[in-house]
């Protein structure tokens, strides 16, 4: 008899599982049970549909039940909710949400891909008719319908993560005044504060208001609509529409009630074949745990890339194959109003929390050759293991070229490369695409200089601490007189790098010295000059003043 494979949930994990199960086993009987009206849609594209960048709604529908049947002979039941797993009888209880009829479906192999639902906090006024989430196609339909029927001026985006920033762009493009409210101290909480700050500056220049370190306490509702939001600080904000993008919570009810193991990170525990604690039940997508490829520890990484690969592995193995999913790096990218941020691996904060001994290296190269028109700065942060030089993580912010470089660094991470390996990369160069010493290679040069001990570096936060505690610190600005007069760090003396050799006698050879410039290159040159003229304790401010904006006077 043919193998009966039931799949709970569609979208990335479930749809990938169904297609791979069929490619693995032509004779299997494969059925998808999907609670929503659509089995496979581009949920990452929803903010762009709201903002009219994607105008044809059908473009969001990647597969339909009809297409699944015609191509894969997979039967899809939309608007059907999985209620209960009977592991002893190996059957799934399902409710038809249209007729309310409950039926029992036997299985040989079961794949759970329930995903994660949008977090909706239990606060007064949250259910007003002008407060929405952006998780499904119907969610987006409701937002577009509301904006068409209710002329709106003030929009609140609650949560400044990936979806929040994309939604802020969508609403801004529709002509609304947008305020982002983020409870964490910064927008983009998955990034380090110094990198998130660059995004915040850009959005504020685009007239997006950002309120961080404050949360929503309640919505003041008048009739069916809310016209004002009150923050935990007591501040009140006018609103015509609000979008909740606080985050997602894994859908675990089915798995938990079936007695499947739930891991310490709050996801369904699976092995590298995507098997749960029941060997006949597999799981994939936002509801499962993964292995983080840098730490080797379990983590929840609710992203589309891992979900698709996990679904593929689960489908193959349920169909009789033997595939493995080894883990993920958490590589992600977001763009909002012309600024892009990408990350892979560990942030500095994460490296510290996991007990790594590390250093950070900051560079600000142009995305392509400066003599070719249109070059823009990239801000690159590497997190590097102290002794080995192994890359632990990277973050990049810029207006163009971020995607290309973060993917190179993600590949380097996957290959367990060191920053010395980055120095040796052979990457494509033509002036409109790259520099001969491209941004990733340049980041490798700078980090490797630190690794080899050619220069000691100091971060912005470390320098602030030194300036507060070390009254004898020798702070040296090696930029030009014009740059110094425009802005400089307090107590810094000016000696331009091109004049430094002629003024060494004005400095204390034995005093702790920190040199800085705008981006770090002239500071590095100055540090090398000082070290080779007998100075004993010299640091270069990594990333220069571009990475240390708050203390400039």
C-alpha positions as CSV (number, residue, x, y, z in Angstrom):
1,X,0.0,0.0,0.0
2,X,1.1,3.6,-0.7
3,X,2.6,5.7,2.2
4,X,0.0,8.2,3.6
5,X,1.8,11.5,4.3
6,X,-0.2,14.2,6.1
7,X,1.1,17.7,6.3
8,X,-0.3,20.3,8.7
9,X,0.3,23.8,7.3
10,X,1.4,25.2,4.0
11,X,3.5,28.3,3.1
12,X,7.3,27.8,3.3
13,X,7.7,24.7,5.4
14,X,4.6,22.7,4.5
15,X,4.5,23.5,0.8
16,X,8.3,22.6,0.4
17,X,7.7,19.4,2.3
18,X,4.8,18.4,0.0
19,X,6.7,19.0,-3.2
20,X,9.9,17.2,-2.0
21,X,7.9,14.3,-0.7
22,X,6.3,13.8,-4.1
23,X,9.7,14.1,-5.9
24,X,11.0,11.4,-3.5
25,X,8.0,9.1,-3.6
26,X,5.8,9.1,-6.6
27,X,3.4,6.5,-5.1
28,X,2.8,8.3,-1.8
29,X,-0.6,9.7,-0.9
30,X,0.1,13.3,0.2
31,X,-2.4,15.6,1.8
32,X,-1.9,19.2,3.1
33,X,-4.2,20.5,5.8
34,X,-4.2,24.3,5.9
35,X,-6.2,26.4,8.3
36,X,-6.1,29.5,6.2
37,X,-7.6,30.2,2.7
38,X,-4.2,30.0,0.9
39,X,-1.8,27.1,0.9
40,X,1.3,28.9,-0.3
41,X,1.8,32.6,-0.4
42,X,4.7,35.0,-0.2
43,X,4.3,36.4,3.4
44,X,7.6,38.3,3.0
45,X,6.0,40.2,0.2
46,X,3.0,41.4,2.2
47,X,4.3,44.8,3.2
48,X,5.2,45.5,-0.4
49,X,1.6,44.7,-1.4
50,X,0.3,47.1,1.3
51,X,2.6,49.8,-0.1
52,X,1.6,49.1,-3.8
53,X,5.1,48.1,-4.8
54,X,3.4,44.8,-5.6
55,X,0.1,45.7,-7.2
56,X,-1.2,42.4,-8.5
57,X,-2.4,40.4,-5.5
58,X,-2.2,37.1,-7.4
59,X,1.6,37.6,-7.6
60,X,1.7,36.7,-3.8
61,X,0.0,33.3,-4.4
62,X,2.9,31.0,-5.1
63,X,0.8,27.8,-5.4
64,X,-2.9,27.0,-5.4
65,X,-4.6,23.7,-4.5
66,X,-5.3,23.3,-8.2
67,X,-1.6,23.7,-9.2
68,X,-0.5,21.4,-6.4
69,X,-2.8,18.7,-7.7
70,X,-2.0,19.2,-11.4
71,X,1.8,19.2,-10.9
72,X,2.4,17.1,-7.8
73,X,-0.8,15.1,-7.2
74,X,-0.9,16.6,-3.7
75,X,-4.4,17.1,-2.3
76,X,-4.8,20.4,-0.4
77,X,-7.6,21.1,2.0
78,X,-7.7,24.8,2.8
79,X,-9.9,26.2,5.6
80,X,-9.3,23.0,7.5
81,X,-8.0,23.1,11.1
82,X,-5.9,20.2,12.6
83,X,-7.4,19.7,16.1
84,X,-5.6,16.7,17.6
85,X,-3.0,14.1,16.9
86,X,-3.7,10.6,18.1
87,X,-0.2,9.1,18.1
88,X,-1.3,5.6,19.1
89,X,-3.8,5.3,16.3
90,X,-1.7,7.4,14.0
91,X,-4.6,9.6,12.9
92,X,-5.2,13.4,12.8
93,X,-8.5,15.0,13.8
94,X,-9.5,17.8,11.4
95,X,-12.3,20.3,11.4
96,X,-13.7,21.8,8.2
97,X,-14.0,25.5,9.1
98,X,-16.8,26.1,6.5
99,X,-19.1,23.2,7.5
100,X,-17.7,22.6,11.0
101,X,-17.6,18.8,10.2
102,X,-14.9,16.9,12.1
103,X,-13.2,14.0,10.4
104,X,-10.3,11.6,11.2
105,X,-7.4,11.2,8.8
106,X,-5.0,8.3,9.2
107,X,-1.3,8.8,8.4
108,X,1.9,6.8,8.1
109,X,4.0,9.9,8.3
110,X,3.0,13.3,9.7
111,X,4.7,16.6,9.0
112,X,4.0,19.6,11.2
113,X,4.5,23.0,9.7
114,X,2.2,25.2,11.8
115,X,4.4,28.3,11.6
116,X,4.1,31.1,14.1
117,X,1.3,33.6,14.7
118,X,1.6,37.3,15.1
119,X,1.9,38.5,18.8
120,X,-1.1,40.6,19.8
121,X,-0.7,41.8,23.4
122,X,-3.7,41.9,25.7
123,X,-4.1,45.6,26.2
124,X,-7.2,47.9,26.2
125,X,-8.4,48.9,22.7
126,X,-6.2,46.4,20.9
127,X,-9.2,45.0,18.9
128,X,-10.2,48.3,17.4
129,X,-11.1,48.1,13.7
130,X,-8.1,50.2,12.6
131,X,-5.4,48.1,14.3
132,X,-3.9,45.3,12.2
133,X,-1.2,42.7,11.9
134,X,0.7,41.8,8.7
135,X,1.0,38.0,8.7
136,X,-1.4,36.7,6.0
137,X,-2.9,37.8,2.7
138,X,-6.3,38.5,4.4
139,X,-4.4,40.8,6.9
140,X,-3.0,42.8,4.0
141,X,-6.4,42.9,2.2
142,X,-7.9,44.4,5.4
143,X,-5.2,47.1,5.6
144,X,-5.6,48.1,2.0
145,X,-9.4,48.1,2.2
146,X,-9.3,50.3,5.4
147,X,-6.9,52.8,3.8
148,X,-9.1,53.0,0.7
149,X,-12.3,53.6,2.7
150,X,-10.8,55.8,5.5
151,X,-8.7,58.7,4.6
152,X,-5.7,58.5,7.0
153,X,-2.9,60.8,8.0
154,X,-1.2,59.3,11.1
155,X,0.1,55.8,11.1
156,X,1.7,54.0,14.0
157,X,3.9,51.0,13.5
158,X,4.2,49.1,16.8
159,X,7.6,47.2,16.7
160,X,10.7,48.3,14.9
161,X,11.9,44.9,13.7
162,X,12.1,43.6,10.1
163,X,8.4,43.7,9.3
164,X,8.0,46.9,11.2
165,X,10.6,48.7,9.1
166,X,9.1,47.3,5.8
167,X,5.6,48.3,6.9
168,X,6.8,51.8,7.8
169,X,8.2,52.2,4.3
170,X,4.9,50.9,2.8
171,X,2.8,53.4,4.8
172,X,5.2,56.3,4.1
173,X,5.0,55.5,0.4
174,X,1.3,55.8,0.6
175,X,1.7,59.4,2.0
176,X,1.1,58.8,5.7
177,X,3.0,60.3,8.6
178,X,4.7,57.3,10.2
179,X,5.8,56.8,13.8
180,X,7.6,53.7,14.9
181,X,7.2,52.7,18.5
182,X,9.8,50.1,19.8
183,X,9.8,48.9,23.4
184,X,13.5,47.9,23.2
185,X,16.1,50.7,23.5
186,X,16.7,50.6,19.7
187,X,14.9,49.7,16.5
188,X,16.1,46.5,14.8
189,X,16.8,44.7,18.1
190,X,18.5,41.8,16.3
191,X,21.4,44.2,15.4
192,X,24.0,45.8,17.7
193,X,23.1,49.3,18.8
194,X,25.9,51.0,16.8
195,X,24.6,49.5,13.6
196,X,20.9,50.0,14.4
197,X,21.7,53.6,15.1
198,X,22.7,54.1,11.4
199,X,19.3,52.9,10.3
200,X,17.5,55.1,12.7
201,X,19.4,58.2,11.5
202,X,18.5,57.5,7.9
203,X,14.8,56.9,8.7
204,X,14.6,60.1,10.7
205,X,16.1,62.0,7.8
206,X,13.2,60.5,5.7
207,X,10.8,62.0,8.2
208,X,9.9,58.8,10.1
209,X,9.5,59.5,13.8
210,X,11.1,56.8,16.0
211,X,10.2,56.4,19.7
212,X,12.4,53.7,21.3
213,X,12.5,52.4,24.9
214,X,8.8,52.8,25.2
215,X,5.8,50.6,24.7
216,X,2.1,50.8,24.1
217,X,0.0,50.8,27.2
218,X,-3.4,51.2,25.7
219,X,-5.4,52.4,22.7
220,X,-8.1,55.0,23.3
221,X,-11.1,53.7,21.4
222,X,-14.0,55.8,20.2
223,X,-16.7,53.6,18.7
224,X,-15.0,50.9,16.5
225,X,-11.8,52.9,15.9
226,X,-8.9,54.1,18.0
227,X,-7.8,57.7,17.5
228,X,-5.0,57.8,20.0
229,X,-2.4,55.5,21.5
230,X,-1.0,56.0,25.0
231,X,2.5,54.9,25.7
232,X,3.9,53.4,28.9
233,X,5.7,56.7,29.4
234,X,2.3,58.5,29.4
235,X,2.9,60.1,26.0
236,X,-0.1,60.1,23.7
237,X,0.1,59.7,19.9
238,X,-2.6,60.5,17.4
239,X,-3.4,57.7,15.0
240,X,-5.7,56.8,12.1
241,X,-4.2,53.3,11.7
242,X,-1.8,51.1,13.6
243,X,0.1,48.1,12.5
244,X,1.3,45.5,15.1
245,X,4.7,44.1,14.2
246,X,5.8,43.0,17.7
247,X,7.0,39.6,16.7
248,X,5.7,36.1,16.2
249,X,5.0,33.2,18.6
250,X,5.4,29.6,17.5
251,X,2.2,27.6,17.1
252,X,2.8,24.7,19.5
253,X,-0.7,23.7,20.7
254,X,-1.0,20.6,18.5
255,X,2.5,19.4,19.2
256,X,2.4,20.0,22.9
257,X,-1.0,18.3,23.4
258,X,0.3,15.3,21.4
259,X,3.2,15.0,23.9
260,X,5.9,15.9,21.5
261,X,9.1,17.3,23.1
262,X,9.3,21.1,23.1
263,X,12.9,22.3,23.3
264,X,14.4,24.9,25.7
265,X,14.1,27.7,23.2
266,X,10.4,27.3,22.9
267,X,10.3,25.4,19.6
268,X,9.5,21.8,18.6
269,X,12.6,19.7,19.2
270,X,13.8,17.9,16.1
271,X,16.9,16.1,14.9
272,X,18.9,16.8,11.7
273,X,16.3,14.7,9.8
274,X,13.6,17.0,11.1
275,X,12.1,14.1,13.2
276,X,10.4,15.0,16.4
277,X,10.5,12.9,19.5
278,X,8.0,10.7,17.6
279,X,10.0,9.1,14.7
280,X,6.8,9.1,12.5
281,X,6.2,12.8,13.0
282,X,8.4,15.4,11.4
283,X,8.3,19.2,11.9
284,X,9.7,22.2,9.9
285,X,9.5,26.0,9.8
286,X,9.0,28.8,12.3
287,X,7.7,26.4,15.1
288,X,10.9,24.3,15.4
289,X,14.3,24.6,16.9
290,X,17.4,24.6,14.8
291,X,21.1,24.3,15.5
292,X,22.9,27.6,15.3
293,X,26.0,26.9,13.1
294,X,28.3,29.3,15.0
295,X,27.4,28.4,18.6
296,X,26.4,24.8,18.0
297,X,23.5,25.4,20.3
298,X,19.8,25.1,19.7
299,X,18.0,28.3,18.7
300,X,14.7,29.4,17.1
301,X,15.4,31.1,13.8
302,X,12.0,31.9,12.3
303,X,13.1,32.9,8.7
304,X,12.0,31.8,5.3
305,X,15.3,30.3,4.2
306,X,15.6,27.8,7.0
307,X,11.9,27.0,6.8
308,X,12.1,26.1,3.2
309,X,15.2,23.9,3.7
310,X,13.7,22.2,6.7
311,X,10.5,21.5,4.8
312,X,12.5,20.0,2.0
313,X,14.3,17.7,4.4
314,X,11.1,16.7,6.3
315,X,9.3,15.9,3.0
316,X,12.2,13.8,1.6
317,X,12.5,11.7,4.8
318,X,8.8,11.3,5.2
319,X,8.8,10.0,1.6
320,X,11.5,7.4,2.3
321,X,14.6,9.5,1.5
322,X,17.6,10.5,3.7
323,X,18.3,14.2,3.8
324,X,19.7,16.3,6.7
325,X,19.4,19.9,7.8
326,X,22.5,20.9,9.7
327,X,21.5,24.3,11.0
328,X,21.4,28.0,10.2
329,X,23.3,31.2,10.7
330,X,20.3,33.5,11.1
331,X,21.3,35.4,7.9
332,X,18.7,38.2,7.3
333,X,18.3,41.4,5.4
334,X,15.9,44.3,5.5
335,X,15.4,47.5,3.5
336,X,13.4,50.6,4.4
337,X,13.2,53.9,2.5
338,X,16.5,53.4,0.8
339,X,18.6,52.0,3.6
340,X,19.5,48.3,3.9
341,X,20.7,46.3,6.9
342,X,22.0,42.7,6.7
343,X,23.4,40.4,9.4
344,X,24.7,36.9,9.6
345,X,26.0,34.8,12.5
346,X,26.5,36.4,15.9
347,X,26.2,40.1,16.9
348,X,28.7,41.5,19.4
349,X,26.0,41.2,22.1
350,X,25.3,37.6,21.2
351,X,29.0,36.7,21.1
352,X,29.4,38.1,24.6
353,X,26.4,36.3,25.9
354,X,27.7,33.0,24.6
355,X,31.0,33.5,26.3
356,X,33.2,34.0,23.2
357,X,36.5,35.9,23.5
358,X,36.2,38.3,20.5
359,X,37.1,41.6,19.0
360,X,35.2,43.8,16.6
361,X,36.4,45.5,13.5
362,X,34.5,48.3,11.8
363,X,35.1,49.6,8.3
364,X,33.3,52.1,6.1
365,X,34.3,51.4,2.5
366,X,32.5,52.5,-0.7
367,X,30.3,49.9,-2.4
368,X,32.3,50.3,-5.6
369,X,35.2,52.2,-7.0
370,X,35.0,55.8,-5.8
371,X,36.0,57.2,-9.2
372,X,33.0,55.6,-10.8
373,X,29.7,57.6,-10.3
374,X,27.2,56.7,-7.7
375,X,29.4,55.1,-5.0
376,X,27.9,54.9,-1.5
377,X,29.4,54.0,1.8
378,X,29.0,50.6,3.4
379,X,29.3,50.2,7.2
380,X,30.7,46.8,8.0
381,X,31.0,45.3,11.4
382,X,32.9,42.0,11.9
383,X,32.8,40.0,15.1
384,X,36.0,37.9,15.3
385,X,37.2,35.2,17.7
386,X,40.2,36.6,19.6
387,X,42.8,33.8,19.2
388,X,41.8,32.0,16.1
389,X,40.6,34.9,13.9
390,X,37.5,32.8,13.0
391,X,34.6,34.9,11.8
392,X,31.7,34.8,14.3
393,X,29.3,37.2,12.7
394,X,28.9,40.3,10.5
395,X,26.5,43.2,10.1
396,X,26.4,45.6,7.2
397,X,24.4,48.8,6.7
398,X,24.3,50.9,3.5
399,X,22.3,52.2,0.6
400,X,23.5,49.7,-2.0
401,X,25.5,46.5,-2.2
402,X,24.6,45.2,1.2
403,X,23.0,42.0,-0.1
404,X,26.1,40.9,-2.1
405,X,28.5,41.4,0.8
406,X,26.4,39.8,3.5
407,X,26.0,36.7,1.4
408,X,29.7,36.5,0.9
409,X,30.2,36.8,4.6
410,X,27.5,34.2,5.3
411,X,29.3,31.8,3.0
412,X,32.5,32.5,4.8
413,X,30.8,31.8,8.1
414,X,29.3,28.5,6.8
415,X,32.8,27.5,5.6
416,X,34.3,28.3,9.1
417,X,36.7,30.8,7.5
418,X,38.9,33.3,9.4
419,X,39.4,36.9,8.7
420,X,42.8,36.0,7.2
421,X,40.8,33.9,4.6
422,X,38.8,37.0,3.8
423,X,42.1,38.8,2.8
424,X,42.7,36.1,0.2
425,X,39.3,36.1,-1.4
426,X,39.3,36.5,-5.2
427,X,36.1,38.5,-6.0
428,X,34.9,40.0,-9.2
429,X,36.0,43.5,-9.9
430,X,34.9,46.2,-12.3
431,X,34.5,49.8,-11.2
432,X,30.7,49.9,-11.3
433,X,30.4,46.7,-9.2
434,X,33.3,46.7,-6.7
435,X,36.7,48.0,-5.8
436,X,39.9,46.1,-6.5
437,X,40.2,45.8,-2.8
438,X,36.5,45.2,-2.3
439,X,34.6,45.9,0.9
440,X,34.7,42.3,2.2
441,X,38.4,42.0,1.4
442,X,39.1,45.4,3.0
443,X,37.2,44.3,6.2
444,X,39.4,41.2,6.2
445,X,42.6,43.3,5.9
446,X,41.6,45.5,8.8
447,X,40.5,42.7,11.1
448,X,43.6,40.6,10.2
449,X,45.9,43.6,11.1
450,X,44.3,43.5,14.6
451,X,44.6,39.7,14.8
452,X,48.3,39.8,13.9
453,X,49.0,42.5,16.5
454,X,49.9,45.1,14.0
455,X,47.6,47.5,15.8
456,X,45.5,47.4,18.9
457,X,41.9,48.7,18.4
458,X,39.4,50.1,20.7
459,X,35.6,50.3,20.2
460,X,33.4,53.4,20.7
461,X,32.0,52.0,24.0
462,X,35.5,51.1,25.3
463,X,36.8,54.6,24.4
464,X,33.9,56.2,26.3
465,X,34.7,54.2,29.4
466,X,38.4,55.2,29.1
467,X,37.6,58.8,28.7
468,X,35.5,58.7,31.8
469,X,38.0,56.8,34.0
470,X,41.5,57.7,32.6
471,X,42.2,61.4,33.1
472,X,45.7,61.0,31.6
473,X,44.5,59.5,28.3
474,X,46.3,60.9,25.3
475,X,43.7,61.4,22.6
476,X,45.0,62.2,19.2
477,X,42.9,63.4,16.2
478,X,44.9,62.8,13.0
479,X,42.4,64.3,10.5
480,X,42.8,67.7,8.8
481,X,42.4,71.1,10.6
482,X,39.1,71.7,8.8
483,X,37.7,68.3,9.9
484,X,38.8,69.0,13.5
485,X,37.2,72.4,13.6
486,X,33.9,71.0,12.3
487,X,33.7,68.3,15.0
488,X,36.1,66.4,17.3
489,X,36.2,64.4,20.5
490,X,36.6,66.4,23.8
491,X,40.2,66.8,25.0
492,X,41.6,65.5,21.7
493,X,44.7,67.3,20.3
494,X,45.1,67.7,16.6
495,X,48.1,66.5,14.6
496,X,47.2,65.6,11.0
497,X,48.6,62.2,10.0
498,X,50.7,63.7,7.2
499,X,52.4,66.0,9.8
500,X,52.7,63.4,12.6
501,X,56.4,62.5,12.1
502,X,57.4,66.1,12.5
503,X,55.5,66.6,15.8
504,X,56.3,63.4,17.7
505,X,58.2,65.3,20.4
506,X,55.0,67.0,21.4
507,X,53.5,63.7,22.6
508,X,54.2,61.5,25.6
509,X,55.8,58.3,24.4
510,X,54.8,56.3,27.5
511,X,51.2,57.6,28.0
512,X,48.2,55.5,26.9
513,X,47.3,56.9,23.5
514,X,44.2,56.6,21.4
515,X,44.3,57.9,17.8
516,X,41.3,58.4,15.6
517,X,40.2,59.7,12.2
518,X,36.9,59.6,10.3
519,X,36.7,56.0,9.3
520,X,39.8,54.3,10.8
521,X,42.4,54.2,8.0
522,X,44.4,57.4,8.9
523,X,44.2,56.3,12.5
524,X,45.7,52.9,11.6
525,X,48.5,54.7,9.7
526,X,49.1,57.0,12.6
527,X,49.2,54.1,15.1
528,X,51.8,52.3,13.0
529,X,53.9,55.4,12.9
530,X,53.7,55.9,16.7
531,X,54.5,52.2,17.4
532,X,57.6,52.3,15.2
533,X,58.9,55.4,16.9
534,X,58.8,54.0,20.4
535,X,55.3,54.6,21.6
536,X,54.4,51.7,23.9
537,X,50.6,51.7,24.4
538,X,48.6,52.9,21.3
539,X,45.1,52.1,20.2
540,X,43.2,53.0,17.0
541,X,39.4,53.8,17.3
542,X,37.9,51.1,15.0
543,X,35.6,52.6,12.5
544,X,36.7,56.1,13.4
545,X,34.3,58.9,14.2
546,X,31.6,57.4,12.0
547,X,31.3,54.7,14.6
548,X,31.5,57.1,17.6
549,X,29.0,59.9,16.9
550,X,27.5,60.5,20.3
551,X,30.6,62.1,22.0
552,X,31.5,64.5,19.2
553,X,31.5,68.2,20.1
